[in-house]
């Protein structure tokens, strides 16, 4: 699993992990600590850290498979970008009605929260 994907999953489903799993993932992905550094910080073995990270990542992936929240977020974000780009192209159209419609589309798409 890539770091960016793991961070997105962690943002969405992190509260469903144990405190230890959250700490391990935070140290690894947000603070860029090595297994040895995390193990020292938590007072456990490197293998213990490694196992916690693997379990946490598997749990995050399982939650995504069941709910698909991150997938839907990424799809919505891509669709919004397509809408914004298409409407921006229409802003310079010769027909004032098309320009007005483009402005309305841009305003509506811009109000969609990510």
C-alpha positions, -999 to +999 in steps of 0.1 A: +000+000+000+014+034-009+019+061+018-006+085+003-033+058+001-025+048+037-027+084+049-061+088+032-074+056+047-060+067+081-078+101+079-111+083+072-109+053+094-082+060+119-106+063+148-114+026+143-078+015+151-064+008+186-044+036+202-012+017+196-020+012+159-028+049+156+006+058+172+025+035+150+009+048+118+013+084+129+050+079+137+056+061+104+036+082+080+032+116+095+065+118+114+086+097+090+101+076+118+119+043+113+107+011+129+137+013+153+128+049+163+091+039+168+101+009+188+123+030+210+096+056+215+070+030+224+093+007+244+086-024+222+105-044+197+108-035+160+089-067+152+061-055+174+059-022+156+060-039+123+032-063+133+011-033+145+016-014+113+006-045+092-025-051+112-035-015+111-030-012+074-050-044+068-078-031+090-079+002+071-080-016+038-108-039+051-128-008+061-123+007+027-134-025+010-166-025+031-175+012+029-157+026-002-156+061+013-121+070+001-129+056-034-160+077-036-141+108-023-115+104-050-141+099-077-160+130-066-129+150-065-119+140-100-155+147-113-154+182-096-121+189-113-135+179-147-166+200-141-144+230-132-121+226-162-150+222-186-169+252-172-137+273-173-134+265-210-169+279-215-163+312-197-149+327-229-177+315-252-191+341-276-227+335-264-235+354-232-260+328-221-232+301-222-209+324-202-236+329-176-242+292-174-205+286-171-203+311-142-232+293-124-216+259-129-183+272-116-200+287-085-219+256-078-189+233-083-167+256-062-191+253-033-188+215-032-166+207-002-139+180-005 
